[in-house]
């Protein structure tokens, strides 16, 4: 009933920047939490950043000061601006939306940081 479409992944050199976008569609209410999770090769998925409908944000310690999450409520879109990228940021980034007790996931976007 809810779909998430991600875009913006790709290859970038260390120290560079990349911007991810995710558009949600379907039965989306006025109150929800959207965010980004990532999974590095051989590791479990971890939270990167989340943002509420009101704009409150939380970040993983590893990305604080480098990544910025934002959203456009009118478009049901969440963004992740990634700056000063490091090799350790490489992984598949998944968009997520939580609506009440239910969570929905995008298919993932590959982000590869090279030296």
Secondary structure as GFF3:
##gff-version 3
##sequence-region A 1 115
A	DSSP	beta_strand	2	7	.	.	.	ID=ss1
A	DSSP	beta_strand	10	13	.	.	.	ID=ss2
A	DSSP	beta_strand	18	26	.	.	.	ID=ss3
A	DSSP	beta_strand	33	39	.	.	.	ID=ss4
A	DSSP	beta_strand	46	52	.	.	.	ID=ss5
A	DSSP	beta_strand	57	59	.	.	.	ID=ss6
A	DSSP	beta_strand	67	72	.	.	.	ID=ss7
A	DSSP	beta_strand	77	82	.	.	.	ID=ss8
A	DSSP	three_ten_helix	87	89	.	.	.	ID=ss9
A	DSSP	beta_strand	91	99	.	.	.	ID=ss10
A	DSSP	beta_strand	102	105	.	.	.	ID=ss11
A	DSSP	beta_strand	109	114	.	.	.	ID=ss12
###
